[in-house]
Amino acid sequence: MKVIETKDLKKTYKLGKVEVNALNSIDTSIDDGEFVAIMGPSGSGKSTFLNLVGMLDVPTSGEIYLNNTEITKMDDYTRTKYRLMNIGFVFQFFNLFNELTALENVMFPMMLSSHNNPRERAEELLEIVGLKNRINHLPSELSGGEQQRVTIARALSNKPKLLMTDEPTANLDTKTTKEIMELFRRFNIEQKQTIIMVTHDPDLGAMADRIIRFKDGRVVEE
């Protein structure tokens, strides 16, 4: 089953009087349970693709289907609600709420979605990512690797169909990078979590099931 499918996807930005084609006629799909790496040089369209599929931006033209539902024509309210329930994000920067504890950060998306047992789910996830004894710590009291683990737990709190990551280990050392990648693989294998990961690192890309390579706004290899 396809979780993501794009048809003739295009994105054009205007820089003054100049038009920049960030994506050109992207036709691709990602299956349920796949771990896919998106790779390519800077400016190739990787992050643009991630933003469009993740419902953070809208295409200039073309279609995107998430769980067989076309998401490109949704209004802002519907897009926001659908994104909250179906997509989790892990970025290079942790983007945690500094005034909230690890537990409260993970609970936050569930509070927005009226989850029945947000505390129980948050505690479960924090235990899975190895932070059972750090749930009441603020982000400033956690290491970079621990903060990224909180971010991963938060991204998975609403049991999203799709987990999207953009250079998730760029700010981490080698040991912590390995640990974070092992977490992604664990969720992928044990919980059949579909993951899309943008990365420049060929070693990380090699850990995915499949690599989709972008160049000049086009897919050049799958």
Backbone as ProteinMPNN parsed JSONL, in Angstrom:
{"seq_chain_A": "MKVIETKDLKKTYKLGKVEVNALNSIDTSIDDGEFVAIMGPSGSGKSTFLNLVGMLDVPTSGEIYLNNTEITKMDDYTRTKYRLMNIGFVFQFFNLFNELTALENVMFPMMLSSHNNPRERAEELLEIVGLKNRINHLPSELSGGEQQRVTIARALSNKPKLLMTDEPTANLDTKTTKEIMELFRRFNIEQKQTIIMVTHDPDLGAMADRIIRFKDGRVVEE", "coords_chain_A": {"N_chain_A": [[0.842, -1.202, 0.0], [0.504, 2.219, -0.825], [1.766, 4.915, 0.964], [2.537, 7.504, 0.446], [2.084, 9.317, -2.537], [3.065, 11.067, -5.383], [2.144, 13.162, -8.113], [3.188, 14.54, -11.035], [4.409, 16.678, -9.664], [5.141, 20.003, -8.9], [7.086, 22.849, -7.959], [7.5, 26.242, -7.841], [9.398, 29.065, -7.142], [9.362, 32.609, -6.731], [11.834, 34.926, -7.094], [12.139, 38.027, -6.836], [12.005, 39.174, -10.057], [12.656, 36.822, -11.113], [12.045, 33.399, -11.765], [12.322, 30.43, -9.97], [12.658, 27.077, -10.406], [12.023, 24.816, -8.176], [11.146, 22.216, -7.871], [10.53, 19.806, -10.381], [8.1, 18.27, -12.023], [7.656, 15.83, -10.367], [7.201, 12.47, -9.978], [6.551, 10.045, -7.851], [6.535, 7.457, -5.304], [5.934, 6.15, -2.006], [5.963, 3.341, -0.012], [3.868, 1.794, 2.509], [5.422, 1.345, 5.61], [8.008, 1.568, 4.654], [11.439, 2.648, 4.824], [12.847, 5.385, 3.757], [15.46, 7.159, 2.224], [16.124, 10.472, 1.299], [18.193, 11.933, -0.952], [20.841, 14.055, -2.277], [22.552, 16.849, -3.847], [23.03, 20.14, -2.305], [20.334, 22.369, -2.83], [18.977, 20.749, -4.563], [16.347, 20.088, -4.289], [15.448, 18.527, -2.236], [14.59, 19.284, 0.456], [12.472, 20.909, -0.218], [10.728, 19.058, -1.365], [10.229, 17.509, 0.922], [8.917, 19.406, 2.532], [6.598, 19.848, 1.054], [5.349, 17.303, 0.892], [5.081, 16.905, 3.594], [3.112, 18.689, 4.228], [3.714, 21.281, 4.923], [3.975, 23.238, 3.135], [2.599, 24.342, -0.014], [2.169, 22.967, -3.306], [3.079, 24.369, -6.542], [1.822, 23.231, -8.701], [0.329, 20.043, -9.537], [-0.191, 16.864, -7.805], [-0.573, 15.47, -4.511], [-0.837, 12.582, -2.624], [-1.777, 11.3, 0.455], [-2.11, 8.472, 2.254], [-3.989, 7.716, 0.337], [-5.551, 9.951, 0.207], [-6.109, 13.035, -1.264], [-4.098, 15.735, -0.606], [-3.466, 18.218, -1.486], [-5.411, 20.084, -2.054], [-6.639, 20.886, 0.226], [-8.081, 23.109, 2.667], [-6.567, 25.573, 4.902], [-7.192, 25.046, 7.634], [-8.089, 22.366, 7.595], [-5.824, 21.138, 6.56], [-3.953, 21.601, 8.614], [-5.065, 20.16, 10.773], [-5.135, 17.574, 9.686], [-2.44, 17.122, 9.211], [-1.442, 17.144, 11.854], [-2.464, 14.763, 12.861], [-1.43, 12.806, 11.202], [1.261, 13.082, 10.465], [4.578, 13.125, 11.651], [7.369, 15.076, 12.764], [10.908, 15.368, 12.672], [13.539, 17.407, 13.053], [16.71, 18.986, 12.184], [17.277, 20.887, 14.129], [16.133, 20.908, 17.461], [13.782, 22.1, 18.438], [12.226, 22.135, 20.794], [9.976, 23.015, 23.484], [11.237, 25.25, 25.664], [10.39, 25.823, 28.242], [8.94, 23.694, 29.06], [8.839, 20.384, 30.456], [10.496, 17.269, 29.505], [8.52, 15.291, 29.441], [6.182, 16.875, 29.232], [6.636, 18.149, 26.786], [6.395, 15.986, 25.014], [3.782, 15.293, 25.455], [2.41, 17.439, 24.411], [1.528, 17.563, 21.53], [-0.494, 15.652, 21.671], [-2.303, 16.77, 23.418], [-3.303, 18.758, 21.833], [-4.691, 17.229, 20.014], [-6.648, 16.079, 21.479], [-6.142, 13.634, 22.821], [-6.832, 10.615, 24.617], [-5.287, 9.532, 26.767], [-2.79, 11.166, 27.314], [-0.541, 11.428, 29.042], [0.15, 8.798, 29.781], [0.81, 7.673, 27.279], [2.958, 9.354, 26.563], [4.837, 8.785, 28.579], [5.314, 6.109, 27.981], [6.533, 6.296, 25.425], [8.828, 7.821, 26.02], [10.148, 6.06, 27.655], [10.739, 4.049, 25.784], [12.568, 5.392, 24.138], [14.649, 5.586, 25.85], [14.637, 7.392, 27.994], [13.449, 7.204, 30.473], [14.09, 7.955, 33.08], [14.385, 10.652, 32.87], [12.217, 12.223, 32.488], [11.141, 14.443, 33.749], [12.861, 16.493, 33.317], [13.986, 19.648, 32.072], [14.556, 20.886, 28.68], [17.028, 22.275, 28.703], [18.439, 20.91, 30.557], [19.16, 18.595, 29.426], [21.204, 16.554, 27.274], [22.343, 17.054, 23.825], [21.769, 14.741, 22.328], [19.854, 13.553, 23.973], [17.846, 15.475, 23.868], [17.119, 15.212, 21.178], [16.041, 12.678, 21.245], [13.771, 13.148, 22.776], [12.447, 14.751, 20.947], [11.952, 12.885, 18.919], [10.239, 11.115, 20.278], [8.112, 12.877, 20.732], [7.344, 13.401, 18.074], [6.228, 10.984, 17.395], [4.039, 10.753, 18.955], [1.257, 10.961, 18.353], [0.872, 8.682, 16.918], [1.637, 8.745, 14.063], [1.071, 8.286, 10.537], [3.211, 8.759, 8.962], [6.619, 9.463, 9.402], [8.742, 12.156, 9.254], [11.98, 13.244, 8.607], [14.565, 15.636, 8.718], [17.804, 15.966, 8.091], [18.445, 14.757, 10.676], [20.511, 14.115, 12.438], [22.512, 15.949, 12.263], [23.604, 17.723, 14.116], [24.804, 16.151, 15.984], [27.142, 13.979, 17.694], [29.245, 11.21, 16.562], [28.738, 8.778, 17.976], [26.247, 9.303, 19.197], [24.738, 9.782, 16.937], [24.663, 7.224, 15.789], [23.123, 5.921, 17.732], [20.677, 7.294, 17.518], [19.945, 6.674, 14.881], [19.634, 3.937, 15.172], [17.38, 3.942, 16.768], [15.457, 4.986, 14.973], [15.424, 2.879, 13.101], [14.528, 0.862, 14.74], [11.884, 1.661, 15.384], [10.894, 1.59, 12.805], [11.08, -1.152, 12.099], [9.883, -2.613, 14.262], [7.431, -1.322, 14.744], [6.474, -0.878, 12.273], [6.791, 1.653, 11.192], [6.558, 4.163, 8.805], [9.141, 5.969, 7.306], [10.627, 8.941, 6.158], [13.653, 10.26, 5.319], [15.683, 13.018, 4.983], [18.973, 13.483, 3.988], [22.496, 14.283, 3.809], [24.441, 12.536, 4.239], [26.102, 9.734, 3.156], [26.523, 7.37, 4.569], [24.41, 7.282, 6.378], [22.29, 7.268, 4.585], [22.664, 4.751, 3.485], [21.617, 3.12, 5.388], [18.94, 3.085, 5.057], [15.978, 1.593, 3.521], [15.67, 2.212, 0.901], [16.902, 4.558, -1.506], [16.103, 7.729, -2.71], [17.171, 9.818, -5.132], [17.782, 13.237, -5.709], [18.265, 15.807, -8.137], [18.766, 18.988, -9.367], [16.036, 19.618, -9.004], [14.714, 17.365, -9.839], [13.866, 13.854, -9.787], [16.42, 11.622, -10.021], [17.248, 9.108, -9.552], [16.01, 6.059, -8.188]], "CA_chain_A": [[0.0, 0.0, 0.0], [1.251, 3.47, -0.908], [1.461, 5.942, 1.951], [2.719, 8.767, -0.276], [2.202, 9.285, -3.991], [3.037, 12.394, -6.004], [1.9, 13.129, -9.545], [3.563, 15.759, -11.75], [4.549, 17.668, -8.606], [6.008, 21.12, -9.259], [7.128, 23.991, -7.056], [8.252, 27.359, -8.392], [9.511, 30.236, -6.282], [9.699, 33.85, -7.406], [12.829, 35.765, -6.443], [12.048, 39.248, -7.636], [11.417, 38.872, -11.359], [13.198, 35.528, -11.552], [11.368, 32.205, -11.289], [13.212, 29.306, -9.673], [11.925, 25.811, -10.382], [12.611, 23.985, -7.117], [10.774, 20.84, -8.21], [10.034, 19.702, -11.746], [7.371, 17.06, -12.442], [8.058, 14.692, -9.55], [6.293, 11.335, -9.875], [7.184, 9.023, -7.02], [5.664, 6.919, -4.266], [6.578, 5.502, -0.866], [5.045, 2.321, 0.499], [3.66, 1.65, 3.941], [6.473, 0.615, 6.295], [9.334, 1.794, 4.07], [12.381, 3.628, 5.369], [13.39, 5.952, 2.523], [16.376, 8.298, 2.339], [16.105, 11.437, 0.204], [19.557, 12.435, -1.035], [21.17, 14.897, -3.413], [23.328, 18.038, -3.466], [22.281, 21.307, -1.844], [19.574, 23.015, -3.895], [18.438, 19.76, -5.504], [14.901, 19.977, -4.112], [15.137, 17.564, -1.173], [13.797, 19.874, 1.535], [11.212, 21.362, -0.824], [9.897, 17.858, -1.457], [9.819, 17.163, 2.279], [7.944, 20.396, 2.994], [5.333, 19.653, 0.344], [4.752, 16.04, 1.332], [4.76, 17.08, 5.003], [2.009, 19.643, 4.338], [4.195, 22.556, 5.448], [3.921, 24.159, 2.001], [1.705, 23.841, -1.066], [2.847, 22.961, -4.602], [2.591, 25.247, -7.6], [0.882, 22.378, -9.419], [0.529, 18.628, -9.277], [-1.012, 16.246, -6.768], [0.055, 14.662, -3.471], [-1.796, 11.729, -1.927], [-1.337, 10.698, 1.7], [-3.131, 7.459, 2.581], [-4.986, 7.78, -0.743], [-6.315, 11.187, 0.309], [-5.397, 14.148, -1.879], [-3.901, 16.766, 0.414], [-3.044, 19.48, -2.098], [-6.522, 21.021, -2.199], [-7.245, 21.134, 1.533], [-7.936, 24.459, 3.209], [-5.543, 25.653, 5.939], [-7.638, 24.383, 8.859], [-8.108, 20.92, 7.356], [-4.431, 20.714, 6.41], [-3.321, 21.608, 9.931], [-5.617, 19.048, 11.549], [-4.722, 16.316, 9.049], [-1.001, 17.005, 9.457], [-1.252, 16.819, 13.263], [-2.823, 13.377, 13.127], [-0.855, 11.85, 10.26], [2.678, 13.297, 10.156], [5.466, 13.543, 12.716], [8.564, 15.728, 12.224], [12.153, 15.452, 13.433], [14.419, 18.267, 12.283], [18.087, 19.15, 12.647], [17.17, 21.621, 15.381], [15.199, 20.117, 18.236], [12.506, 22.834, 18.49], [11.451, 21.816, 21.987], [9.555, 24.156, 24.296], [12.231, 25.325, 26.728], [9.77, 25.939, 29.559], [8.234, 22.449, 29.344], [9.671, 19.213, 30.699], [10.489, 16.269, 28.428], [7.188, 14.679, 29.433], [5.196, 17.856, 28.743], [6.888, 18.341, 25.357], [5.844, 14.846, 24.276], [2.325, 15.326, 25.619], [1.816, 18.623, 23.787], [0.706, 17.287, 20.336], [-1.666, 14.867, 22.054], [-3.267, 17.699, 24.001], [-3.947, 19.443, 20.703], [-5.56, 16.29, 19.308], [-7.6, 15.536, 22.463], [-5.804, 12.237, 23.107], [-7.458, 10.197, 25.872], [-4.305, 9.296, 27.83], [-1.522, 11.72, 26.82], [0.581, 11.173, 29.953], [0.526, 7.385, 29.668], [1.468, 7.492, 25.984], [4.236, 10.069, 26.609], [5.745, 8.013, 29.427], [5.664, 4.906, 27.223], [7.48, 6.657, 24.382], [10.089, 8.253, 26.628], [10.833, 4.84, 28.102], [11.248, 3.377, 24.589], [13.753, 6.104, 23.639], [15.693, 5.528, 26.854], [14.631, 8.57, 28.865], [12.498, 6.95, 31.56], [14.499, 8.662, 34.295], [14.644, 12.065, 32.566], [10.954, 12.777, 31.983], [10.821, 15.726, 34.382], [13.942, 17.438, 33.049], [13.798, 20.644, 31.021], [15.515, 20.709, 27.589], [18.346, 22.809, 29.068], [19.07, 19.946, 31.448], [19.387, 17.387, 28.636], [22.218, 16.637, 26.22], [21.786, 17.159, 22.476], [21.194, 13.449, 21.968], [18.629, 13.352, 24.759], [16.821, 16.359, 23.314], [16.627, 14.647, 19.926], [15.198, 11.549, 21.619], [12.48, 13.737, 23.15], [11.822, 15.183, 19.691], [11.449, 11.682, 18.249], [9.066, 10.67, 21.03], [7.024, 13.825, 20.452], [6.904, 13.211, 16.691], [5.483, 9.732, 17.291], [3.026, 10.719, 20.014], [-0.083, 10.74, 17.798], [0.949, 7.497, 16.054], [1.474, 9.225, 12.69], [1.302, 7.343, 9.439], [4.474, 9.101, 8.314], [7.608, 10.211, 10.17], [9.599, 12.87, 8.322], [13.169, 13.75, 9.296], [15.431, 16.455, 7.866], [19.14, 16.018, 8.684], [18.143, 14.626, 12.11], [21.699, 13.89, 13.281], [23.553, 16.886, 11.825], [24.215, 18.401, 15.258], [25.152, 15.143, 16.975], [28.413, 13.289, 17.483], [29.15, 9.924, 15.873], [28.106, 7.783, 18.847], [24.832, 9.639, 19.351], [24.125, 9.567, 15.619], [24.402, 5.784, 15.674], [22.022, 5.594, 18.626], [19.446, 7.854, 16.958], [19.608, 5.87, 13.712], [19.131, 2.651, 15.669], [16.007, 4.196, 17.206], [14.618, 5.063, 13.776], [15.282, 1.537, 12.548], [13.708, 0.075, 15.663], [10.48, 2.02, 15.156], [10.555, 1.138, 11.458], [10.926, -2.607, 12.067], [8.976, -3.144, 15.278], [6.109, -0.709, 14.666], [6.156, -0.67, 10.854], [6.695, 3.095, 10.987], [7.088, 4.683, 7.552], [10.061, 7.066, 7.588], [11.322, 9.635, 5.078], [14.786, 10.964, 5.925], [16.564, 13.808, 4.133], [20.332, 13.473, 4.519], [23.64, 14.399, 2.912], [25.424, 11.547, 4.679], [25.908, 8.454, 2.47], [26.46, 6.281, 5.55], [23.036, 7.244, 6.883], [21.446, 6.846, 3.471], [22.833, 3.309, 3.282], [20.847, 2.415, 6.406], [17.532, 3.067, 4.642], [15.592, 0.522, 2.609], [15.737, 2.71, -0.485], [17.347, 5.94, -1.661], [15.591, 8.523, -3.832], [18.158, 10.888, -5.353], [17.315, 14.429, -6.4], [19.239, 16.705, -8.74], [18.137, 20.067, -10.141], [14.594, 19.578, -8.895], [14.15, 16.153, -10.433], [14.329, 12.56, -9.293], [17.338, 11.043, -11.018], [17.479, 7.688, -9.242], [15.228, 5.48, -7.094]], "C_chain_A": [[0.877, 1.251, 0.0], [0.802, 4.431, 0.187], [1.522, 7.32, 1.296], [2.783, 8.5, -1.766], [2.13, 10.71, -4.52], [2.89, 12.25, -7.514], [2.202, 14.5, -10.145], [3.735, 16.94, -10.79], [5.565, 18.739, -8.997], [5.94, 22.205, -8.19], [8.047, 25.048, -7.639], [8.226, 28.521, -7.409], [9.854, 31.452, -7.125], [10.668, 34.651, -6.55], [12.944, 37.045, -7.25], [11.334, 38.94, -8.94], [11.854, 37.513, -11.897], [12.4, 34.385, -10.939], [12.376, 31.078, -11.116], [12.374, 28.043, -9.562], [12.59, 24.87, -9.378], [12.317, 22.511, -7.341], [10.148, 20.814, -9.588], [9.419, 18.326, -11.995], [7.819, 15.801, -11.692], [6.931, 13.663, -9.493], [7.0, 10.251, -9.075], [6.185, 8.526, -5.985], [6.504, 6.241, -3.194], [5.561, 4.574, -0.228], [4.959, 2.335, 2.016], [4.79, 0.816, 4.555], [7.864, 0.784, 5.717], [10.133, 2.81, 4.878], [13.159, 4.155, 4.168], [14.29, 7.136, 2.832], [16.249, 9.163, 1.091], [17.475, 12.098, 0.165], [19.766, 13.266, -2.293], [21.935, 16.114, -2.941], [22.433, 19.156, -2.956], [21.59, 21.975, -3.032], [18.942, 22.047, -4.878], [16.935, 19.576, -5.385], [14.481, 19.05, -2.984], [14.191, 18.155, -0.113], [12.47, 20.418, 1.014], [10.237, 20.2, -0.923], [9.366, 17.479, -0.079], [8.745, 18.112, 2.788], [6.582, 20.219, 2.322], [4.619, 18.395, 0.82], [4.328, 16.136, 2.794], [3.681, 18.122, 5.272], [2.421, 20.941, 5.022], [4.168, 23.641, 4.381], [2.985, 23.545, 0.967], [2.427, 23.921, -2.417], [2.289, 24.028, -5.54], [1.569, 24.515, -8.462], [1.218, 20.931, -9.11], [-0.307, 18.148, -8.102], [-0.147, 15.457, -5.789], [-1.046, 13.882, -2.768], [-1.129, 11.145, -0.687], [-2.443, 9.761, 2.166], [-4.305, 7.523, 1.619], [-5.899, 9.002, -0.654], [-5.513, 12.314, -0.319], [-5.316, 15.296, -0.88], [-3.626, 18.145, -0.17], [-4.159, 20.517, -2.164], [-7.222, 21.323, -0.883], [-7.095, 22.599, 1.931], [-6.982, 24.415, 4.402], [-5.938, 24.902, 7.205], [-7.576, 22.866, 8.703], [-6.697, 20.378, 7.241], [-3.744, 20.602, 7.769], [-3.777, 20.422, 10.767], [-5.141, 17.71, 10.995], [-3.23, 16.063, 9.29], [-0.726, 16.57, 10.898], [-1.474, 15.338, 13.53], [-2.058, 12.368, 12.282], [0.645, 11.967, 10.032], [3.426, 13.755, 11.406], [6.755, 14.078, 12.116], [9.727, 15.662, 13.206], [13.141, 16.23, 12.582], [15.83, 18.294, 12.871], [18.127, 19.867, 13.993], [15.981, 21.066, 16.158], [13.824, 20.769, 18.383], [11.621, 22.401, 19.654], [11.034, 23.102, 22.699], [10.442, 24.202, 25.539], [11.626, 25.344, 28.129], [9.007, 24.68, 29.954], [9.221, 21.316, 29.59], [9.633, 18.282, 29.488], [9.106, 15.648, 28.305], [6.155, 15.623, 28.831], [5.385, 18.129, 27.256], [6.27, 17.214, 24.534], [4.322, 14.834, 24.353], [1.665, 16.394, 24.757], [0.993, 18.316, 22.527], [-0.559, 16.498, 20.659], [-2.725, 15.732, 22.715], [-4.018, 18.436, 22.899], [-4.939, 18.536, 19.985], [-6.56, 15.601, 20.225], [-7.396, 14.047, 22.7], [-6.341, 11.858, 24.49], [-6.462, 10.077, 27.031], [-2.933, 9.831, 27.423], [-0.337, 11.414, 27.732], [1.076, 9.736, 29.827], [1.29, 7.117, 28.375], [2.851, 8.148, 25.988], [5.251, 9.298, 27.445], [6.223, 6.753, 28.708], [6.73, 5.211, 26.173], [8.832, 7.063, 24.953], [10.856, 7.059, 27.194], [11.454, 4.116, 26.912], [12.534, 4.047, 24.093], [14.839, 6.243, 24.704], [15.757, 6.699, 27.807], [13.655, 8.427, 30.032], [12.812, 7.764, 32.795], [14.74, 10.153, 34.075], [13.359, 12.815, 32.195], [10.633, 14.149, 32.564], [11.906, 16.771, 34.199], [13.539, 18.413, 31.944], [14.819, 20.396, 29.907], [16.924, 21.188, 27.939], [19.126, 21.87, 29.976], [19.396, 18.634, 30.74], [20.503, 17.615, 27.627], [21.549, 16.764, 24.86], [21.119, 15.861, 22.042], [19.902, 13.174, 22.708], [17.504, 14.241, 24.238], [16.247, 15.798, 22.004], [15.751, 13.424, 20.194], [13.809, 12.032, 22.045], [11.716, 14.154, 21.896], [11.228, 13.997, 18.946], [10.195, 11.167, 18.952], [7.87, 11.576, 20.759], [6.465, 13.617, 19.049], [6.023, 11.983, 16.538], [4.282, 9.676, 18.222], [1.622, 10.423, 19.5], [-0.142, 9.545, 16.844], [0.765, 7.874, 14.585], [1.72, 8.14, 11.661], [2.688, 7.537, 8.859], [5.359, 9.899, 9.259], [8.594, 10.819, 9.194], [10.76, 13.493, 9.08], [14.066, 14.485, 8.307], [16.772, 16.656, 8.565], [19.065, 15.847, 10.203], [19.353, 14.453, 13.014], [22.82, 14.889, 12.985], [24.28, 17.551, 12.985], [24.723, 17.437, 16.327], [26.491, 14.485, 16.661], [28.17, 11.893, 16.906], [28.411, 8.876, 16.697], [26.613, 8.038, 18.972], [24.085, 9.462, 18.044], [23.759, 8.102, 15.434], [23.203, 5.379, 16.53], [20.684, 6.087, 18.077], [18.999, 7.038, 15.741], [19.084, 4.496, 14.113], [17.696, 2.789, 16.182], [15.055, 4.257, 16.019], [14.369, 3.665, 13.21], [14.405, 0.666, 13.442], [12.224, 0.369, 15.462], [10.018, 1.527, 13.788], [10.255, -0.357, 11.434], [9.83, -3.087, 13.018], [7.56, -2.59, 15.16], [5.686, -0.391, 13.236], [6.001, 0.807, 10.524], [7.323, 3.484, 9.654], [7.929, 5.923, 7.852], [10.637, 7.622, 6.29], [12.413, 10.488, 5.716], [15.594, 11.696, 4.862], [17.949, 13.819, 4.767], [21.354, 13.691, 3.418], [24.628, 13.257, 3.143], [25.182, 10.199, 4.004], [25.843, 7.27, 3.424], [25.06, 6.149, 6.138], [22.084, 6.773, 5.792], [21.496, 5.347, 3.256], [22.042, 2.498, 4.294], [19.366, 2.334, 6.058], [17.258, 1.883, 3.72], [15.825, 0.923, 1.158], [16.187, 4.155, -0.469], [16.669, 6.548, -2.888], [16.531, 9.713, -3.978], [17.557, 12.013, -6.187], [18.499, 15.177, -7.006], [18.485, 17.71, -9.591], [16.624, 19.958, -10.156], [13.926, 18.368, -9.491], [14.652, 14.907, -9.71], [15.176, 11.924, -10.368], [17.636, 9.581, -10.748], [16.586, 7.272, -8.098], [15.699, 4.052, -6.882]], "O_chain_A": [[1.864, 1.332, 0.731], [-0.386, 4.725, 0.323], [0.684, 8.185, 1.55], [3.454, 7.569, -2.21], [1.236, 11.471, -4.149], [3.443, 11.33, -8.117], [1.556, 15.493, -9.81], [3.274, 18.049, -11.06], [6.696, 18.432, -9.373], [4.89, 22.451, -7.596], [9.222, 24.791, -7.9], [7.169, 28.91, -6.911], [10.56, 31.336, -8.127], [10.356, 35.009, -5.414], [13.721, 37.146, -8.2], [10.187, 38.495, -8.933], [11.468, 37.111, -12.995], [12.111, 34.393, -9.743], [13.181, 30.808, -12.006], [11.481, 27.955, -8.719], [13.585, 24.215, -9.686], [13.147, 21.654, -7.036], [9.341, 21.678, -9.934], [10.135, 17.338, -12.157], [8.295, 14.838, -12.295], [5.837, 13.958, -9.014], [7.935, 9.616, -9.564], [5.115, 9.11, -5.814], [7.632, 5.815, -3.441], [4.433, 4.974, 0.06], [5.855, 2.821, 2.706], [5.083, -0.282, 4.083], [8.817, 0.201, 6.235], [9.579, 3.702, 5.521], [14.022, 3.464, 3.626], [13.923, 8.016, 3.611], [16.263, 8.657, -0.032], [17.882, 12.747, 1.129], [18.986, 13.197, -3.242], [21.966, 16.389, -1.742], [21.218, 19.124, -3.153], [22.18, 22.128, -4.101], [18.425, 22.465, -5.914], [16.307, 18.983, -6.262], [13.29, 18.809, -2.791], [13.134, 17.594, 0.173], [11.463, 20.391, 1.72], [9.058, 20.343, -0.601], [8.186, 17.163, 0.069], [7.772, 17.678, 3.405], [5.542, 20.416, 2.949], [3.424, 18.424, 1.114], [3.338, 15.525, 3.197], [3.372, 18.405, 6.429], [1.593, 21.622, 5.627], [4.321, 24.824, 4.686], [2.624, 22.372, 1.062], [3.21, 24.844, -2.645], [1.177, 24.521, -5.354], [0.578, 25.099, -8.899], [2.246, 20.628, -8.505], [-1.037, 18.923, -7.484], [0.862, 14.859, -6.163], [-2.061, 14.449, -2.365], [-0.047, 10.564, -0.769], [-3.564, 10.19, 2.439], [-5.462, 7.402, 2.021], [-6.905, 9.079, -1.358], [-4.359, 12.532, 0.05], [-6.334, 15.768, -0.372], [-3.558, 19.13, 0.565], [-3.884, 21.708, -2.313], [-8.283, 21.948, -0.875], [-6.111, 23.251, 1.58], [-6.626, 23.332, 4.866], [-5.115, 24.197, 7.789], [-7.069, 22.167, 9.58], [-6.394, 19.299, 7.751], [-3.041, 19.629, 8.041], [-2.959, 19.754, 11.399], [-4.784, 16.813, 11.759], [-2.815, 14.931, 9.54], [0.132, 15.719, 11.133], [-0.761, 14.73, 14.328], [-2.038, 11.183, 12.615], [1.252, 11.058, 9.466], [2.977, 14.648, 12.124], [7.197, 13.596, 11.074], [9.56, 15.87, 14.408], [13.539, 15.771, 11.512], [16.098, 17.702, 13.917], [18.903, 19.51, 14.879], [14.934, 20.785, 15.574], [12.811, 20.071, 18.446], [10.401, 22.311, 19.51], [11.665, 24.146, 22.534], [10.399, 23.295, 26.37], [12.27, 24.929, 29.092], [8.481, 24.6, 31.065], [10.305, 21.289, 29.008], [8.842, 18.478, 28.565], [8.582, 15.495, 27.201], [5.341, 15.207, 28.007], [4.405, 18.32, 26.535], [5.688, 17.46, 23.477], [3.655, 14.407, 23.411], [0.49, 16.272, 24.41], [-0.151, 18.765, 22.444], [-1.581, 16.661, 19.992], [-3.919, 15.459, 22.586], [-5.214, 18.705, 23.017], [-5.918, 19.015, 19.412], [-7.241, 14.66, 19.817], [-8.361, 13.286, 22.771], [-6.313, 12.666, 25.418], [-6.768, 10.479, 28.153], [-2.007, 9.05, 27.207], [0.764, 11.164, 27.242], [2.281, 9.49, 29.773], [2.301, 6.415, 28.381], [3.811, 7.571, 25.477], [6.41, 9.176, 27.049], [7.39, 6.376, 28.811], [7.711, 4.478, 26.044], [9.871, 6.681, 24.414], [12.087, 7.062, 27.205], [12.575, 3.617, 27.012], [13.474, 3.368, 23.679], [15.834, 6.935, 24.492], [16.813, 6.98, 28.374], [13.104, 9.416, 30.515], [11.901, 8.218, 33.488], [15.234, 10.845, 34.966], [13.417, 13.917, 31.65], [9.926, 14.936, 31.935], [11.88, 17.817, 34.847], [12.839, 18.044, 31.001], [15.846, 19.763, 30.152], [17.907, 20.576, 27.521], [20.336, 22.023, 30.142], [19.852, 17.679, 31.368], [20.72, 18.741, 27.177], [20.334, 16.604, 24.744], [20.035, 15.877, 21.459], [18.96, 12.623, 22.139], [16.35, 13.818, 24.174], [15.046, 15.895, 21.753], [14.812, 13.164, 19.441], [12.799, 11.409, 21.718], [10.508, 13.944, 21.789], [10.128, 14.09, 18.402], [9.208, 10.825, 18.301], [6.749, 11.098, 20.578], [5.25, 13.653, 18.853], [5.167, 11.938, 15.656], [3.583, 8.664, 18.275], [0.871, 9.7, 20.154], [-1.082, 9.409, 16.062], [-0.155, 7.384, 13.93], [2.48, 7.199, 11.891], [3.28, 6.599, 8.325], [4.92, 10.887, 9.847], [9.213, 10.11, 8.401], [10.557, 14.188, 10.075], [14.297, 14.012, 7.195], [16.867, 17.426, 9.521], [19.565, 16.694, 10.943], [19.245, 14.623, 14.228], [23.956, 14.689, 13.417], [25.451, 17.908, 12.855], [25.037, 17.851, 17.443], [26.918, 14.441, 15.507], [27.026, 11.455, 16.778], [27.552, 8.166, 16.174], [25.806, 7.114, 18.869], [22.929, 9.04, 18.039], [22.663, 7.784, 14.972], [22.367, 4.586, 16.099], [19.677, 5.383, 18.16], [17.813, 6.746, 15.589], [18.189, 3.955, 13.462], [16.892, 1.867, 16.046], [13.98, 3.658, 16.046], [13.235, 3.314, 12.881], [13.636, -0.164, 12.957], [11.406, -0.548, 15.378], [8.876, 1.096, 13.635], [9.28, -0.782, 10.816], [8.959, -3.866, 12.633], [6.593, -3.297, 15.442], [4.675, 0.274, 13.008], [5.184, 1.178, 9.681], [8.486, 3.173, 9.399], [7.485, 6.821, 8.567], [11.081, 6.866, 5.426], [12.128, 11.339, 6.558], [16.13, 11.073, 3.945], [18.088, 14.13, 5.951], [21.131, 13.342, 2.259], [25.537, 13.04, 2.343], [24.152, 9.574, 4.252], [25.184, 6.273, 3.129], [24.579, 5.04, 6.369], [21.182, 5.976, 6.046], [20.494, 4.734, 2.887], [21.817, 1.306, 4.085], [18.618, 1.594, 6.697], [18.181, 1.252, 3.205], [16.134, 0.091, 0.305], [15.89, 4.894, 0.47], [16.664, 5.954, -3.966], [16.67, 10.519, -3.058], [16.919, 11.784, -7.215], [19.598, 15.174, -6.452], [17.666, 17.337, -10.432], [15.992, 20.177, -11.19], [12.704, 18.337, -9.637], [15.722, 14.912, -9.102], [14.718, 11.71, -11.491], [18.202, 8.887, -11.593], [16.407, 8.026, -7.141], [15.184, 3.356, -6.007]]}, "name": "protein", "num_of_chains": 1, "seq": "MKVIETKDLKKTYKLGKVEVNALNSIDTSIDDGEFVAIMGPSGSGKSTFLNLVGMLDVPTSGEIYLNNTEITKMDDYTRTKYRLMNIGFVFQFFNLFNELTALENVMFPMMLSSHNNPRERAEELLEIVGLKNRINHLPSELSGGEQQRVTIARALSNKPKLLMTDEPTANLDTKTTKEIMELFRRFNIEQKQTIIMVTHDPDLGAMADRIIRFKDGRVVEE"}
